[in-house]
Amino acid sequence: MFLSVFEMFKIGIGPSSSHTMGPMVAAARFLDLLRARPFTAHGVRASLHGSLAFTGQGHATDRAVILGLAGFAPETYDAAAAEVALQDIRDTRRVAPEGLQPLAFDPDTDLVFDYGPPLPGHANGLILRAVDGQGDVIAQETYYSVGGGFVLSEGELAEGRDTDDGPPVPHAFKTAAEMLAMCARTGKTIAGLKRANELSRRDAASLDRGIARIWDVMNDCIDRGLATDGTLPGGLNVRRRAPAIHHALLAERGRNQPAPHTINDWMGAYAMAVNEENAAGGQVVTAPTNGAAGVIPATIRYYLDHVPGATAKKIPDFLLTAAAIGGLIKHNASISGAECGCQAEVGSAAAMAAAGLAAALGGTPEQVENAAEIALEHHLGMTCDPVRGLVQVPCIERNGLGTIKAVSAASLALRGDGAHMVPLDAAIETMRQTGADMSEKYKETSLGGLAVNVPNC
């Protein structure tokens, strides 16, 4: 199994990797399919199913599909150009993607929210169709947005594909047990295994540039979030809190020694800054998802700004280690809130962050694996119940608490020698089973939990 660090950490847009980025990617893939066909399409249609239907408007899924059909992509998204394109589509009732003739598309009738049973492959399903001049379907594909911006066609999902189809890597592992055995056999750290695998696909310079770019985007997102006031879009009137918290923390620095627990406020501010940016549709890095995008950047920022002796030279090891843990979770369970609840999003992010921090602090592979296990274990059963389908309540604060848990898990693991009762593999399998048993009400449908017990207007 191989999942690149650049697949686990994708640069994209908010508010959701599964509900915004994924559908946009699916639409782009459908355009590629049409470009490869010998016939000429005259129009396109889309239907959203399962969680994409129930929480799609709150997650801007409709906008994402429309813009994807117009040729937009998450990694090159231009917000100003998108607004111009959306208005043009509303006025002309057509999309004009590059390499195809203009295609008839009425946002009011050709994009359907289907609130019936979800499609059989995954909770996040969408069907895209092309029609001829008479309105008959001449091409159709079903796509599933399986979390973290990953998209699989119906055929790919049936084949069990969840990684790339490239050549073998030198250190392929499917479980944490295999990973630890490879570390013991080779003398490499987890980051060392991951780096060797990455270098089998790309040169060292491009790997280092890419990892640096990931952190730059993460860090810039924190800084924007700490500097931007206002109210988040969507109708809940949620006020951005990170700037005020950060300002107060800065002001307190020159006064008497703060209470030790104040460090939690710093971590919370960093994480909330990211997720407030995400909720506003800003540029974020899936880590492993948009809904959980704040945990890993906040943990790195905590390490750099508050840990004596910290150095930015450890960031690549942090991210490579985190990506290795995230790959195990995705391969053996899920990183999708619509599939397994928020344990699969913030829980996975906390496990990845705890592992990365333990590695940056010099932990052994066994201590790193223990850190990941502790963090994941104490998110088991967490539901995904966003109020009004928006990635705001409880999602923003939940990232702050996930960061605190990640740091605590790393610290606790480093106090031991790596020996522990519950293996990471067992925690991952438990998360998968818990997600399978969890009611659909608690899996990003906004039909249960806080979503129905908190006034949403």
C-alpha positions as CSV (number, residue, x, y, z in Angstrom):
1,M,0.0,0.0,0.0
2,F,1.3,3.5,-0.9
3,L,-0.5,6.8,-0.3
4,S,1.7,9.8,-1.0
5,V,2.1,12.6,1.4
6,F,0.8,14.8,-1.4
7,E,-2.4,12.8,-1.6
8,M,-3.0,12.9,2.2
9,F,-2.2,16.6,2.3
10,K,-4.0,18.4,-0.6
11,I,-4.1,22.1,-1.1
12,G,-7.7,23.1,-1.8
13,I,-10.6,25.2,-0.7
14,G,-13.2,25.1,2.1
15,P,-15.5,24.3,3.6
16,S,-15.3,20.5,3.0
17,S,-12.9,18.2,1.3
18,S,-15.5,15.5,0.8
19,H,-18.5,17.8,0.0
20,T,-16.7,20.7,-1.8
21,M,-13.4,19.6,-3.2
22,G,-14.4,16.0,-4.0
23,P,-17.5,16.9,-6.1
24,M,-15.5,19.6,-7.9
25,V,-12.8,16.9,-8.7
26,A,-15.6,14.5,-9.8
27,A,-17.0,17.1,-12.2
28,A,-13.5,17.7,-13.7
29,R,-13.1,13.9,-14.2
30,F,-16.5,13.8,-16.0
31,L,-15.3,16.5,-18.3
32,D,-12.2,14.5,-19.1
33,L,-14.5,11.5,-19.9
34,L,-16.5,13.7,-22.3
35,R,-13.4,15.0,-24.0
36,A,-12.2,11.5,-24.7
37,R,-15.6,10.4,-26.3
38,P,-16.2,10.6,-30.0
39,F,-19.7,12.0,-29.7
40,T,-20.7,15.6,-29.0
41,A,-22.6,16.4,-25.8
42,H,-25.1,19.2,-25.7
43,G,-25.8,19.4,-22.0
44,V,-24.9,18.1,-18.6
45,R,-26.9,17.2,-15.5
46,A,-26.0,16.2,-11.9
47,S,-27.7,14.6,-9.0
48,L,-26.4,14.5,-5.4
49,H,-27.2,11.6,-3.1
50,G,-26.8,10.7,0.6
51,S,-24.8,13.1,2.7
52,L,-24.0,15.2,-0.4
53,A,-27.8,15.9,-0.7
54,F,-28.6,16.3,3.0
55,T,-25.8,18.7,3.8
56,G,-24.8,19.8,0.4
57,Q,-26.1,23.3,0.5
58,G,-24.3,24.0,3.8
59,H,-21.1,22.6,2.4
60,A,-21.4,24.5,-1.0
61,T,-21.6,21.2,-2.9
62,D,-23.9,22.7,-5.5
63,R,-21.5,25.5,-6.2
64,A,-18.6,23.0,-6.3
65,V,-20.3,20.8,-8.9
66,I,-21.3,23.8,-11.0
67,L,-17.8,25.3,-10.9
68,G,-16.2,21.9,-11.6
69,L,-18.4,21.5,-14.7
70,A,-17.2,25.0,-15.7
71,G,-13.6,23.9,-15.5
72,F,-12.5,25.0,-12.0
73,A,-10.2,22.8,-9.9
74,P,-9.5,23.1,-6.1
75,E,-5.7,23.5,-6.4
76,T,-6.0,26.5,-8.8
77,Y,-9.3,27.9,-7.4
78,D,-9.7,31.7,-7.9
79,A,-12.6,33.0,-5.8
80,A,-13.2,36.2,-7.8
81,A,-13.2,34.3,-11.1
82,A,-15.6,31.8,-9.6
83,E,-18.1,34.4,-8.7
84,V,-18.0,35.8,-12.3
85,A,-18.4,32.3,-13.7
86,L,-21.4,31.5,-11.5
87,Q,-23.2,34.6,-12.5
88,D,-22.5,33.9,-16.2
89,I,-23.8,30.4,-15.8
90,R,-27.0,31.7,-14.2
91,D,-27.5,34.2,-17.0
92,T,-26.7,32.0,-19.9
93,R,-27.9,28.6,-18.6
94,R,-24.7,26.9,-19.8
95,V,-21.2,26.0,-18.8
96,A,-18.2,26.5,-21.1
97,P,-15.3,24.2,-20.0
98,E,-12.1,24.2,-22.0
99,G,-11.9,21.7,-24.8
100,L,-15.6,21.2,-25.1
101,Q,-18.4,23.2,-26.8
102,P,-20.6,25.1,-24.4
103,L,-23.0,22.7,-22.6
104,A,-26.5,23.5,-21.6
105,F,-26.8,23.6,-17.8
106,D,-29.6,25.2,-15.8
107,P,-28.6,25.3,-12.1
108,D,-32.2,25.4,-11.1
109,T,-33.3,22.2,-12.9
110,D,-30.1,20.3,-13.9
111,L,-28.7,20.0,-10.4
112,V,-30.9,17.7,-8.2
113,F,-30.6,17.1,-4.5
114,D,-31.9,13.5,-4.1
115,Y,-33.0,12.9,-0.5
116,G,-33.8,9.3,-1.0
117,P,-31.6,6.4,0.1
118,P,-27.9,6.9,-0.5
119,L,-26.2,5.2,-3.5
120,P,-24.9,1.7,-2.6
121,G,-21.1,2.5,-2.7
122,H,-20.7,5.3,-0.2
123,A,-22.7,7.9,1.7
124,N,-21.2,10.7,-0.5
125,G,-22.4,9.9,-4.1
126,L,-23.1,11.9,-7.2
127,I,-24.2,11.0,-10.7
128,L,-23.2,13.1,-13.7
129,R,-24.9,12.7,-17.0
130,A,-24.3,14.1,-20.5
131,V,-27.3,14.5,-22.9
132,D,-27.7,15.1,-26.6
133,G,-29.8,17.7,-28.3
134,Q,-33.0,15.9,-27.5
135,G,-32.2,15.5,-23.9
136,D,-31.4,11.8,-24.0
137,V,-28.6,10.6,-21.8
138,I,-25.5,9.6,-23.9
139,A,-22.9,9.3,-21.1
140,Q,-23.2,8.7,-17.4
141,E,-20.8,8.1,-14.5
142,T,-21.3,7.6,-10.8
143,Y,-18.6,9.1,-8.5
144,Y,-18.1,8.7,-4.7
145,S,-16.3,11.4,-2.7
146,V,-14.8,9.1,0.0
147,G,-13.2,11.7,2.2
148,G,-10.2,14.0,2.2
149,G,-10.8,15.1,-1.4
150,F,-10.4,11.5,-2.7
151,V,-12.8,10.6,-5.5
152,L,-13.5,7.1,-6.9
153,S,-15.7,6.2,-9.8
154,E,-18.2,3.4,-9.3
155,G,-15.9,1.0,-11.1
156,E,-12.9,2.0,-9.1
157,L,-14.7,1.6,-5.8
158,A,-15.9,-1.9,-6.9
159,E,-12.3,-2.9,-7.7
160,G,-11.3,-1.9,-4.1
161,R,-8.9,0.8,-5.4
162,D,-7.9,3.3,-2.7
163,T,-4.2,3.9,-3.6
164,D,-2.3,4.7,-6.8
165,D,-1.4,2.2,-9.4
166,G,2.3,3.0,-9.6
167,P,5.2,0.7,-9.3
168,P,6.0,-1.0,-6.0
169,V,7.6,1.1,-3.2
170,P,10.6,-0.2,-1.2
171,H,8.7,-0.3,2.2
172,A,5.1,-1.1,1.6
173,F,3.1,-1.7,4.8
174,K,-0.6,-2.1,5.3
175,T,-0.7,-2.2,9.1
176,A,1.0,-0.5,12.0
177,A,2.5,-3.8,13.0
178,E,4.1,-4.2,9.6
179,M,5.3,-0.7,9.8
180,L,7.0,-1.2,13.2
181,A,8.5,-4.5,12.0
182,M,10.1,-2.6,9.0
183,C,11.4,0.1,11.3
184,A,13.1,-2.6,13.5
185,R,14.5,-4.5,10.5
186,T,15.8,-1.5,8.6
187,G,16.7,0.8,11.5
188,K,14.7,3.6,9.9
189,T,12.2,5.8,11.6
190,I,8.6,5.9,10.3
191,A,9.4,9.2,8.5
192,G,12.5,7.4,7.0
193,L,10.3,4.6,5.6
194,K,7.9,7.2,4.2
195,R,10.6,9.3,2.7
196,A,12.2,6.3,1.0
197,N,8.8,5.4,-0.5
198,E,8.3,8.9,-1.7
199,L,11.8,9.0,-3.3
200,S,10.9,6.0,-5.3
201,R,8.4,8.2,-7.2
202,R,10.0,11.6,-7.3
203,D,13.4,13.3,-6.7
204,A,14.5,14.7,-3.3
205,A,14.3,18.3,-4.4
206,S,10.7,18.1,-5.5
207,L,9.8,16.1,-2.4
208,D,11.3,18.8,-0.2
209,R,9.7,21.6,-2.1
210,G,6.3,20.0,-2.0
211,I,6.5,19.4,1.8
212,A,7.6,23.0,2.3
213,R,4.7,24.2,0.2
214,I,2.3,22.2,2.4
215,W,3.5,23.8,5.5
216,D,3.6,27.3,4.0
217,V,-0.1,27.0,3.0
218,M,-1.0,25.6,6.5
219,N,0.9,28.4,8.3
220,D,-0.5,31.1,6.0
221,C,-3.9,29.8,6.8
222,I,-3.3,30.1,10.5
223,D,-2.0,33.7,10.1
224,R,-5.0,34.7,8.0
225,G,-7.4,33.2,10.5
226,L,-5.7,35.0,13.4
227,A,-6.0,38.3,11.6
228,T,-9.5,38.2,10.1
229,D,-12.5,39.2,12.1
230,G,-16.2,39.0,11.1
231,T,-19.1,36.6,10.8
232,L,-18.9,33.4,9.0
233,P,-21.2,32.8,6.0
234,G,-24.1,30.3,6.0
235,G,-26.8,31.9,8.2
236,L,-25.8,30.7,11.7
237,N,-24.1,34.1,12.3
238,V,-21.1,32.4,13.9
239,R,-18.6,35.0,14.9
240,R,-14.9,34.4,14.2
241,R,-13.2,34.0,17.6
242,A,-9.6,33.2,16.9
243,P,-8.4,36.8,16.3
244,A,-9.8,38.0,19.7
245,I,-8.4,35.1,21.6
246,H,-5.0,35.6,19.9
247,H,-5.0,39.3,20.6
248,A,-5.8,38.6,24.3
249,L,-3.1,36.0,24.6
250,L,-0.5,38.4,23.1
251,A,-1.5,41.1,25.5
252,E,-1.1,38.7,28.5
253,R,2.4,37.9,27.5
254,G,3.8,41.0,29.1
255,R,2.0,40.6,32.4
256,N,2.4,38.1,35.2
257,Q,3.2,34.5,34.6
258,P,0.0,33.0,33.0
259,A,-1.7,29.9,34.3
260,P,-0.2,26.8,32.8
261,H,-3.5,25.8,31.1
262,T,-3.3,29.0,29.0
263,I,-1.2,27.0,26.5
264,N,-4.4,25.2,25.6
265,D,-5.8,28.6,24.5
266,W,-2.9,29.1,22.2
267,M,-3.5,25.7,20.6
268,G,-7.2,26.3,20.3
269,A,-6.6,29.7,18.7
270,Y,-4.3,28.2,16.1
271,A,-6.7,25.4,15.2
272,M,-9.8,27.6,15.2
273,A,-8.1,30.1,13.0
274,V,-7.7,27.4,10.3
275,N,-11.2,26.1,10.6
276,E,-12.7,29.6,10.5
277,E,-10.9,30.2,7.3
278,N,-12.2,26.8,6.0
279,A,-15.7,27.7,7.0
280,A,-15.3,30.9,5.0
281,G,-14.3,29.0,1.9
282,G,-10.6,30.0,2.1
283,Q,-7.5,28.0,1.0
284,V,-6.7,25.2,3.4
285,V,-4.8,21.9,3.3
286,T,-6.8,18.7,3.8
287,A,-5.2,17.2,6.9
288,P,-6.7,14.6,6.3
289,T,-9.9,16.4,5.6
290,N,-11.1,20.0,5.5
291,G,-13.4,19.5,8.5
292,A,-10.3,18.4,10.5
293,A,-7.8,20.7,8.8
294,G,-6.9,22.7,11.9
295,V,-5.4,20.0,14.1
296,I,-2.1,19.2,12.4
297,P,-1.2,22.9,11.5
298,A,-2.0,23.9,15.1
299,T,0.1,21.1,16.6
300,I,3.0,22.1,14.4
301,R,2.6,25.8,15.3
302,Y,2.5,24.8,19.0
303,Y,5.7,22.9,18.5
304,L,7.5,25.7,16.7
305,D,6.3,28.6,18.9
306,H,6.1,27.0,22.4
307,V,8.5,24.0,22.7
308,P,12.0,24.9,23.7
309,G,14.6,23.7,21.1
310,A,12.0,23.3,18.4
311,T,13.3,23.6,14.8
312,A,11.6,23.9,11.5
313,K,13.9,21.2,10.2
314,K,11.7,18.7,11.9
315,I,8.6,19.7,10.0
316,P,9.2,17.2,7.1
317,D,9.5,14.3,9.6
318,F,6.4,15.5,11.3
319,L,4.4,15.6,8.0
320,L,5.8,12.3,6.6
321,T,5.1,10.5,9.9
322,A,1.5,12.0,10.0
323,A,0.9,10.9,6.4
324,A,2.0,7.4,7.2
325,I,-0.5,7.1,10.0
326,G,-3.2,8.8,8.0
327,G,-2.6,6.3,5.2
328,L,-3.1,3.4,7.6
329,I,-6.3,4.8,8.9
330,K,-7.7,5.5,5.4
331,H,-6.7,2.1,4.1
332,N,-8.1,0.1,7.0
333,A,-11.0,2.2,8.1
334,S,-12.0,5.7,6.9
335,I,-11.3,9.4,7.0
336,S,-14.8,10.3,6.0
337,G,-17.3,11.8,8.4
338,A,-20.2,10.6,6.2
339,E,-18.9,7.1,6.5
340,C,-17.7,6.8,10.1
341,G,-18.6,10.0,11.9
342,C,-16.2,12.7,13.2
343,Q,-14.0,10.0,14.8
344,A,-12.8,9.5,11.2
345,E,-12.0,13.1,10.7
346,V,-10.9,14.9,13.9
347,G,-10.0,11.5,15.4
348,S,-7.8,10.7,12.5
349,A,-6.3,14.2,12.4
350,A,-5.4,13.9,16.2
351,A,-3.8,10.5,15.7
352,M,-1.7,11.9,12.8
353,A,-0.8,15.0,14.7
354,A,0.2,13.1,17.9
355,A,2.4,10.8,15.8
356,G,4.0,13.7,14.0
357,L,4.7,15.6,17.2
358,A,6.1,12.5,19.0
359,A,8.4,12.0,16.0
360,A,9.5,15.6,16.0
361,L,10.3,15.3,19.7
362,G,12.6,12.3,19.1
363,G,10.2,9.5,19.9
364,T,11.0,5.9,18.9
365,P,8.7,4.3,16.3
366,E,7.0,2.4,19.1
367,Q,6.3,5.7,21.0
368,V,5.1,7.3,17.8
369,E,2.7,4.5,17.2
370,N,1.5,4.7,20.8
371,A,0.9,8.4,20.5
372,A,-1.3,7.8,17.4
373,E,-3.2,5.1,19.2
374,I,-3.9,7.1,22.3
375,A,-5.2,10.1,20.3
376,L,-7.5,7.9,18.1
377,E,-8.7,5.8,21.0
378,H,-10.0,8.8,22.8
379,H,-12.1,10.0,19.8
380,L,-13.8,6.7,19.3
381,G,-17.6,7.1,18.9
382,M,-17.5,10.8,18.0
383,T,-20.4,11.7,15.8
384,C,-20.5,14.1,12.9
385,D,-23.6,16.3,13.5
386,P,-22.9,19.8,12.0
387,V,-25.6,22.3,12.8
388,R,-27.4,23.4,9.6
389,G,-25.0,21.2,7.6
390,L,-22.3,23.9,8.0
391,V,-18.7,23.1,9.0
392,Q,-18.9,25.5,11.9
393,V,-20.7,24.1,15.0
394,P,-19.3,22.0,16.6
395,C,-16.5,21.5,14.0
396,I,-14.4,24.6,14.7
397,E,-14.0,24.2,18.4
398,R,-13.7,20.4,17.9
399,N,-10.4,21.0,16.1
400,G,-9.1,23.0,19.0
401,L,-9.9,20.2,21.4
402,G,-8.5,17.6,19.0
403,T,-5.2,19.6,19.0
404,I,-5.0,19.5,22.8
405,K,-5.7,15.8,22.8
406,A,-3.0,15.2,20.1
407,V,-0.4,17.1,22.2
408,S,-1.4,15.3,25.4
409,A,-1.3,11.9,23.6
410,A,2.2,12.6,22.3
411,S,3.4,13.7,25.7
412,L,1.9,10.7,27.4
413,A,3.5,8.3,24.9
414,L,6.9,9.9,25.3
415,R,6.7,9.3,29.0
416,G,6.6,5.5,28.3
417,D,8.9,3.1,26.4
418,G,6.4,2.4,23.6
419,A,4.8,-0.7,25.2
420,H,1.1,-0.4,25.6
421,M,-2.1,-2.5,25.8
422,V,-4.0,-1.4,22.7
423,P,-2.2,-1.6,19.4
424,L,-2.9,1.2,16.8
425,D,-4.3,-1.5,14.4
426,A,-6.9,-2.4,17.0
427,A,-7.9,1.2,17.5
428,I,-8.3,1.6,13.8
429,E,-10.4,-1.5,13.4
430,T,-12.5,-0.4,16.3
431,M,-13.1,2.9,14.7
432,R,-14.2,1.1,11.5
433,Q,-16.6,-1.2,13.4
434,T,-18.0,1.7,15.4
435,G,-18.6,3.7,12.2
436,A,-20.4,0.7,10.6
437,D,-22.6,0.4,13.7
438,M,-23.3,4.2,14.0
439,S,-26.7,5.4,13.0
440,E,-26.8,7.3,9.8
441,K,-28.2,10.3,11.7
442,Y,-24.8,10.8,13.2
443,K,-22.8,10.6,10.0
444,E,-22.8,14.1,8.4
445,T,-26.5,14.1,7.5
446,S,-27.5,16.8,10.1
447,L,-30.4,14.6,11.1
448,G,-29.3,13.9,14.6
449,G,-27.2,15.1,17.6
450,L,-26.5,18.8,17.9
451,A,-27.8,19.4,14.4
452,V,-31.4,18.8,15.7
453,N,-31.0,20.0,19.3
454,V,-29.5,23.4,18.6
455,P,-31.5,26.2,17.0
456,N,-30.0,26.6,13.5
457,C,-31.3,30.0,12.6
